[in-house]
Amino acid sequence: DGLKAERDSLKRESDSLKAERDYLKAVKDSLQQQYSNARGVAEDFRHRLSKEFDIRLASDETDIESISMKHRPAKIAENFAEIESKEWLGAKEVLDGVTHVEKANIKILLDMFKFACKRAQKIFNGFLSSETLRLHSPIAAVTG
């Protein structure tokens, strides 16, 4: 009687383990399918992005002459240098006139600069995101 109960218990455990194995196999198959789909989408996107860059290179859109003066790398670097030489020092002089704690004034300016950089990064990421959506849109797929 004790052996029969143990056998029944082991049978239930075996059935439970088989059911769990079948479930995990189904999950694995589903994940493999999702991976294959995602890989296909990524490959399609890579191909379309490459095609778009080829088109832009062929049309000379990336040529430095086609970039407006205010967006050229040298002009951007010049503007950042101007922030340090004029605006940063001017703002520091104003803060130094109000409070005489140089370290706190520099921290205020640094925090403002970090905020401006984060905002600029968000704007740039938004631009990249909009370009990505444009390249990945169904309309681009049909017309591309």
N, C-alpha and C positions, 0 to 999 in steps of 0.2 A: 504493500500500500504506500509506503514511504518512497519507494523507488518510482512508482507510477506518478506520484505527485511531483517528484523532482523531474521526471521525464516531461511531464506536462508543462512545468515551469520553464524548462530549457526549450521546449518547443515554442512556447509563447515568446520567449526571449529571441529565439532564432527568427520567428516570423516578424517580430518587431524590428530586428536588425535588417532583415531582408526588405521590409517596407521602407526603412530609413535609407538603405542603399539605393533602392529604386528612386526615392525622392531626390537624393543627392545626385544621382545620375541625370535626372530630369533637369535639375538646377544647373548642373555642369553643361548639359546640352544647350540650355537656354542661354547661359553666359557665353558659350562658344559662338552661338548664333549672333548675339548682341555684339560681341567682339568683331566678328566678321563684318557685320553691318557697319559698325563704327569705323573699321579699317577701310572699308569701301568708300565711305563718305569722306574720310580724311584723304584718301588717295585721289578722289575726284576733286576735292578742294585744292590739293597740292597741284594737280594738273591745271586746274582753272587759274590758280594764282600764277603759276609759271607762264601760262599762256598770256595772262594780262600783263605781266612784266615784259614778256617778249614784245607785245604790242606797243607798250609804252617806250621800250628801248628803241624799237623800230621807228617810232614817231618822234624821237628825240625829246619826249616830254621830260626825261630825266636830265637833259643837258643843262649845265649850270646857267647858260644864257637864258633859258626859259623860266628860271626861278626869279621872281621879283627881287629887286635890290634889298628890300627889308627882310626877306626870308633867306638870303644867302648865308652860308655858315660864317663867313668872316664878319658880316654885319651883326649876326646874333652874338658872336663872341665880343664884338665891339660894344654892343648894348650891355652885355653882362659886365664888361670892364667899366662901363659908365656907371652902372649901379654901384660898384664899389667906390669909384673915384669921386662921384658927385653925390648921388642920392644917399648912399650909406653914410658917408661922412657928414652930409648936411643934416640927415635925420639924427645922427649921433650928437651933433652939436646942439640941436634943439633939445634932445633928451638930457644932455649934460647941463643945459641951462635950467632945466626944470628940477632934475634930481642930480645929485653929485655922486651917485654910486655907479661908477663906470661899468662894473661887472654886470649889474642888473640891466643897465641900458643896452649893453652888447647882447645880453640874453633876449631882451625884447626884440631887438633888430633881427637876431638870428631866428627867433620863432616866427617873425613876420616873413623872413626870407624862406624858411622851410614851408610855411603855409603857401606862399606864392609858387614855390617849386612843386608842391603836391597838387595845387590847382592846375598848373601847367601840365603836369603829368596826366591828370584826369582828362583834360581837354585833348591831349595827344592820344590817350587811350580811346577816347570817344571817337576821334577821327579814325583811328585804326579799326575800331569796331564797326563804324559805319562803312568803311571800305570793305571790310570782311563781309558784312551783310550784303553789300552791293554785289560783291563777287560771288557770293554763295546763294543769291536769290534765285528763285525759279526762272525769273525773266532773264537773268544773266546766263543761266544754263541753256535757255532756248536760243538766245541771240548770240551767245559766245561761240 
